[in-house]
């Protein structure tokens, strides 16, 4: 079953399930996923085979760690690469200070 959203290919995950999993932060996480889908390969952040798997492989996997993190304080994503899981964590933990640390300047 395909669902409406930005990009050429959509994950086979119902929008309602994504909203339930990401809670109130879905509205903040969704643009991150859409931007990674539209520009990630172009900018060398993800490979071409990862584009159709943005939500199920990357966004949801990033969100899976959030229940184990503090609601406030400092959280660091070391070796952030394409910004995952740091960007998703920042969206889902708005009261925390989330730092993304990567080795490559261009990212």
N, CA and C atoms as a LAMMPS dump frame, in Angstrom:
ITEM: TIMESTEP
0
ITEM: NUMBER OF ATOMS
321
ITEM: BOX BOUNDS ff ff ff
-5.0000000000000000e+02 5.0000000000000000e+02
-5.0000000000000000e+02 5.0000000000000000e+02
-5.0000000000000000e+02 5.0000000000000000e+02
ITEM: ATOMS id mol type element x y z
1 1 1 N 0.844 -1.172 0
2 1 2 C 0 0 0
3 1 3 C 0.891 1.237 0
4 2 1 N 0.676 2.131 -0.939
5 2 2 C 1.45 3.357 -1.028
6 2 3 C 0.681 4.503 -0.391
7 3 1 N 1.412 5.473 0.165
8 3 2 C 0.79 6.604 0.85
9 3 3 C 1.353 7.897 0.318
10 4 1 N 0.559 8.951 0.339
11 4 2 C 0.971 10.24 -0.196
12 4 3 C 2.033 10.901 0.667
13 5 1 N 3.014 11.497 -0.013
14 5 2 C 4.031 12.325 0.647
15 5 3 C 4.981 12.797 -0.433
16 6 1 N 5.963 13.592 -0.013
17 6 2 C 6.922 14.133 -0.964
18 6 3 C 7.882 13.049 -1.429
19 7 1 N 8.485 13.237 -2.588
20 7 2 C 9.49 12.316 -3.085
21 7 3 C 8.918 11.37 -4.118
22 8 1 N 9.802 10.648 -4.801
23 8 2 C 9.384 9.739 -5.85
24 8 3 C 8.903 8.401 -5.302
25 9 1 N 9.478 7.94 -4.228
26 9 2 C 9.115 6.653 -3.672
27 9 3 C 8.693 6.841 -2.222
28 10 1 N 7.69 6.109 -1.821
29 10 2 C 7.16 6.238 -0.469
30 10 3 C 7.325 4.947 0.299
31 11 1 N 7.54 5.03 1.579
32 11 2 C 7.639 3.818 2.387
33 11 3 C 6.284 3.151 2.503
34 12 1 N 6.31 1.853 2.734
35 12 2 C 5.071 1.104 2.89
36 12 3 C 4.661 1.104 4.36
37 13 1 N 4.58 2.309 4.924
38 13 2 C 4.2 2.48 6.323
39 13 3 C 3.049 3.475 6.357
40 14 1 N 1.932 3.089 6.945
41 14 2 C 0.805 4.04 7.01
42 14 3 C 1.178 5.299 7.778
43 15 1 N 0.738 6.43 7.279
44 15 2 C 1.003 7.727 7.915
45 15 3 C 0.575 7.721 9.384
46 16 1 N -0.561 7.095 9.669
47 16 2 C -1.056 7.045 11.053
48 16 3 C -0.061 6.337 11.972
49 17 1 N 0.579 5.288 11.46
50 17 2 C 1.57 4.561 12.263
51 17 3 C 2.793 5.434 12.523
52 18 1 N 3.211 6.201 11.51
53 18 2 C 4.351 7.103 11.685
54 18 3 C 4.038 8.169 12.73
55 19 1 N 2.822 8.712 12.678
56 19 2 C 2.417 9.731 13.642
57 19 3 C 2.36 9.136 15.041
58 20 1 N 1.801 7.942 15.164
59 20 2 C 1.716 7.297 16.48
60 20 3 C 3.108 7.04 17.055
61 21 1 N 4.021 6.566 16.223
62 21 2 C 5.368 6.237 16.687
63 21 3 C 6.16 7.481 17.076
64 22 1 N 6.022 8.544 16.285
65 22 2 C 6.784 9.766 16.54
66 22 3 C 6.06 10.747 17.453
67 23 1 N 4.807 10.486 17.746
68 23 2 C 4.049 11.332 18.664
69 23 3 C 3.943 12.766 18.185
70 24 1 N 3.979 13.676 19.147
71 24 2 C 3.843 15.099 18.848
72 24 3 C 4.969 15.636 17.966
73 25 1 N 6.065 14.92 17.893
74 25 2 C 7.214 15.403 17.128
75 25 3 C 7.132 15.059 15.646
76 26 1 N 6.09 14.356 15.219
77 26 2 C 5.996 13.971 13.802
78 26 3 C 6.093 15.179 12.88
79 27 1 N 5.436 16.282 13.239
80 27 2 C 5.466 17.47 12.388
81 27 3 C 6.872 18.051 12.249
82 28 1 N 7.745 17.78 13.213
83 28 2 C 9.132 18.238 13.126
84 28 3 C 10.016 17.214 12.414
85 29 1 N 9.71 15.94 12.597
86 29 2 C 10.507 14.877 11.996
87 29 3 C 10.203 14.727 10.503
88 30 1 N 8.958 14.902 10.108
89 30 2 C 8.559 14.703 8.718
90 30 3 C 9.375 15.546 7.732
91 31 1 N 9.562 16.852 7.953
92 31 2 C 10.369 17.627 6.992
93 31 3 C 11.815 17.136 6.909
94 32 1 N 12.351 16.627 7.998
95 32 2 C 13.712 16.078 7.971
96 32 3 C 13.776 14.879 7.038
97 33 1 N 12.788 13.995 7.151
98 33 2 C 12.732 12.831 6.276
99 33 3 C 12.547 13.221 4.823
100 34 1 N 11.695 14.194 4.576
101 34 2 C 11.452 14.645 3.208
102 34 3 C 12.701 15.286 2.604
103 35 1 N 13.403 16.063 3.414
104 35 2 C 14.622 16.725 2.916
105 35 3 C 15.723 15.703 2.639
106 36 1 N 15.845 14.721 3.517
107 36 2 C 16.836 13.67 3.298
108 36 3 C 16.479 12.874 2.041
109 37 1 N 15.191 12.64 1.819
110 37 2 C 14.744 11.926 0.621
111 37 3 C 15.061 12.731 -0.642
112 38 1 N 14.836 14.034 -0.618
113 38 2 C 15.006 14.841 -1.823
114 38 3 C 16.45 15.252 -2.082
115 39 1 N 17.26 15.402 -1.027
116 39 2 C 18.62 15.914 -1.216
117 39 3 C 19.729 15.002 -0.691
118 40 1 N 19.373 13.959 0.031
119 40 2 C 20.377 13.108 0.661
120 40 3 C 21.359 12.462 -0.289
121 41 1 N 20.862 11.89 -1.356
122 41 2 C 21.748 11.252 -2.333
123 41 3 C 22.583 12.299 -3.068
124 42 1 N 21.956 13.382 -3.474
125 42 2 C 22.635 14.467 -4.183
126 42 3 C 23.81 15.005 -3.366
127 43 1 N 23.634 15.126 -2.081
128 43 2 C 24.67 15.69 -1.21
129 43 3 C 25.626 14.638 -0.65
130 44 1 N 25.457 13.388 -1.046
131 44 2 C 26.358 12.33 -0.616
132 44 3 C 26.123 11.86 0.813
133 45 1 N 24.935 12.084 1.327
134 45 2 C 24.619 11.683 2.692
135 45 3 C 24.114 10.251 2.769
136 46 1 N 23.407 9.819 1.723
137 46 2 C 22.898 8.457 1.643
138 46 3 C 23.086 7.943 0.228
139 47 1 N 23.101 6.632 0.085
140 47 2 C 23.215 6.024 -1.236
141 47 3 C 21.862 5.938 -1.919
142 48 1 N 21.861 5.68 -3.236
143 48 2 C 20.611 5.645 -3.993
144 48 3 C 19.637 4.57 -3.516
145 49 1 N 20.134 3.461 -3.008
146 49 2 C 19.241 2.401 -2.533
147 49 3 C 18.577 2.74 -1.204
148 50 1 N 19.066 3.762 -0.533
149 50 2 C 18.502 4.154 0.762
150 50 3 C 17.311 5.096 0.621
151 51 1 N 17.153 5.737 -0.526
152 51 2 C 16.092 6.726 -0.714
153 51 3 C 14.709 6.162 -0.387
154 52 1 N 14.326 4.991 -0.902
155 52 2 C 12.987 4.489 -0.578
156 52 3 C 12.854 3.965 0.844
157 53 1 N 13.98 3.879 1.569
158 53 2 C 13.947 3.341 2.937
159 53 3 C 14.169 4.405 4.001
160 54 1 N 13.991 5.669 3.656
161 54 2 C 14.253 6.755 4.605
162 54 3 C 13.486 6.54 5.909
163 55 1 N 12.178 6.329 5.815
164 55 2 C 11.365 6.227 7.032
165 55 3 C 11.588 4.92 7.77
166 56 1 N 11.414 3.796 7.102
167 56 2 C 11.462 2.533 7.834
168 56 3 C 12.854 2.155 8.291
169 57 1 N 13.869 2.513 7.571
170 57 2 C 15.22 2.119 7.962
171 57 3 C 15.96 3.192 8.77
172 58 1 N 15.72 4.453 8.466
173 58 2 C 16.51 5.504 9.082
174 58 3 C 15.757 6.321 10.129
175 59 1 N 14.63 6.892 9.767
176 59 2 C 13.897 7.744 10.705
177 59 3 C 13.367 6.928 11.881
178 60 1 N 12.691 5.83 11.597
179 60 2 C 12.132 5.02 12.692
180 60 3 C 13.218 4.37 13.539
181 61 1 N 14.313 3.93 12.918
182 61 2 C 15.424 3.379 13.706
183 61 3 C 16.032 4.448 14.605
184 62 1 N 16.119 5.663 14.117
185 62 2 C 16.64 6.762 14.934
186 62 3 C 15.709 7.053 16.102
187 63 1 N 14.42 7.03 15.838
188 63 2 C 13.43 7.306 16.882
189 63 3 C 13.393 6.214 17.944
190 64 1 N 13.837 5.028 17.599
191 64 2 C 13.778 3.898 18.539
192 64 3 C 14.623 4.123 19.791
193 65 1 N 15.675 4.927 19.706
194 65 2 C 16.532 5.157 20.874
195 65 3 C 15.99 6.227 21.816
196 66 1 N 15.076 7.041 21.329
197 66 2 C 14.595 8.198 22.086
198 66 3 C 14.017 7.843 23.462
199 67 1 N 13.236 6.783 23.614
200 67 2 C 12.704 6.476 24.952
201 67 3 C 13.785 6.212 26.003
202 68 1 N 14.997 5.903 25.58
203 68 2 C 16.09 5.607 26.495
204 68 3 C 16.958 6.824 26.809
205 69 1 N 16.617 7.963 26.231
206 69 2 C 17.398 9.184 26.426
207 69 3 C 16.699 10.125 27.397
208 70 1 N 17.48 10.974 28.052
209 70 2 C 16.862 11.933 28.978
210 70 3 C 16.021 12.967 28.23
211 71 1 N 15.028 13.512 28.892
212 71 2 C 14.164 14.529 28.276
213 71 3 C 14.858 15.887 28.224
214 72 1 N 15.769 16.14 29.134
215 72 2 C 16.503 17.402 29.182
216 72 3 C 17.987 17.109 29.313
217 73 1 N 18.784 18.155 29.207
218 73 2 C 20.224 18.006 29.354
219 73 3 C 20.919 17.978 28.005
220 74 1 N 22.092 17.386 27.983
221 74 2 C 22.943 17.343 26.802
222 74 3 C 22.939 15.939 26.207
223 75 1 N 22.712 15.869 24.903
224 75 2 C 22.771 14.604 24.162
225 75 3 C 23.7 14.83 22.98
226 76 1 N 24.649 13.931 22.765
227 76 2 C 25.585 14.06 21.647
228 76 3 C 25.44 12.877 20.703
229 77 1 N 25.385 13.179 19.421
230 77 2 C 25.389 12.171 18.368
231 77 3 C 26.784 12.223 17.755
232 78 1 N 27.646 11.304 18.158
233 78 2 C 29.03 11.29 17.687
234 78 3 C 29.111 10.472 16.407
235 79 1 N 29.687 11.072 15.365
236 79 2 C 29.755 10.418 14.068
237 79 3 C 28.428 10.509 13.35
238 80 1 N 27.837 11.669 13.382
239 80 2 C 26.475 11.884 12.917
240 80 3 C 26.252 11.629 11.428
241 81 1 N 27.243 11.831 10.598
242 81 2 C 27.083 11.558 9.172
243 81 3 C 25.967 12.369 8.547
244 82 1 N 24.9 11.696 8.141
245 82 2 C 23.76 12.353 7.484
246 82 3 C 22.837 13.042 8.478
247 83 1 N 23.223 13.06 9.747
248 83 2 C 22.398 13.72 10.762
249 83 3 C 21.507 12.775 11.526
250 84 1 N 21.709 11.493 11.299
251 84 2 C 20.909 10.492 11.992
252 84 3 C 21.775 9.74 12.992
253 85 1 N 21.27 9.545 14.151
254 85 2 C 19.928 9.814 14.638
255 85 3 C 19.736 11.202 15.244
256 86 1 N 20.768 12.033 15.243
257 86 2 C 20.729 13.311 15.948
258 86 3 C 19.576 14.233 15.61
259 87 1 N 19.248 14.386 14.34
260 87 2 C 18.176 15.3 13.943
261 87 3 C 16.832 14.791 14.462
262 88 1 N 16.613 13.5 14.361
263 88 2 C 15.368 12.911 14.852
264 88 3 C 15.279 13.044 16.368
265 89 1 N 16.386 12.791 17.054
266 89 2 C 16.419 12.932 18.511
267 89 3 C 16.113 14.372 18.901
268 90 1 N 16.721 15.331 18.213
269 90 2 C 16.479 16.744 18.522
270 90 3 C 15.006 17.101 18.353
271 91 1 N 14.368 16.564 17.323
272 91 2 C 12.946 16.844 17.101
273 91 3 C 12.079 16.219 18.185
274 92 1 N 12.488 15.047 18.651
275 92 2 C 11.669 14.331 19.623
276 92 3 C 12 14.687 21.071
277 93 1 N 13.124 15.361 21.276
278 93 2 C 13.525 15.803 22.621
279 93 3 C 13.806 17.303 22.586
280 94 1 N 12.775 18.135 22.361
281 94 2 C 12.99 19.576 22.193
282 94 3 C 13.527 20.275 23.436
283 95 1 N 13.372 19.697 24.591
284 95 2 C 13.875 20.31 25.826
285 95 3 C 15.355 20.013 26.059
286 96 1 N 15.93 19.113 25.286
287 96 2 C 17.346 18.755 25.425
288 96 3 C 18.188 19.567 24.441
289 97 1 N 19.47 19.674 24.739
290 97 2 C 20.431 20.272 23.806
291 97 3 C 21.095 19.108 23.077
292 98 1 N 20.858 18.994 21.778
293 98 2 C 21.382 17.874 20.993
294 98 3 C 22.486 18.388 20.08
295 99 1 N 23.664 17.812 20.215
296 99 2 C 24.819 18.193 19.403
297 99 3 C 25.145 17.062 18.446
298 100 1 N 25.342 17.405 17.175
299 100 2 C 25.74 16.443 16.169
300 100 3 C 27.21 16.667 15.855
301 101 1 N 28.013 15.645 16.042
302 101 2 C 29.446 15.739 15.814
303 101 3 C 29.834 14.779 14.697
304 102 1 N 30.459 15.317 13.659
305 102 2 C 30.88 14.482 12.536
306 102 3 C 32.289 14.83 12.121
307 103 1 N 32.937 13.892 11.445
308 103 2 C 34.32 14.077 11.032
309 103 3 C 34.454 14.843 9.728
310 104 1 N 33.431 14.836 8.898
311 104 2 C 33.519 15.469 7.578
312 104 3 C 32.898 16.856 7.605
313 105 1 N 33.641 17.812 7.136
314 105 2 C 33.18 19.201 7.128
315 105 3 C 31.959 19.428 6.24
316 106 1 N 31.916 18.76 5.103
317 106 2 C 30.836 19.003 4.144
318 106 3 C 29.477 18.568 4.671
319 107 1 N 29.424 17.694 5.633
320 107 2 C 28.173 17.228 6.178
321 107 3 C 27.78 18.119 7.341
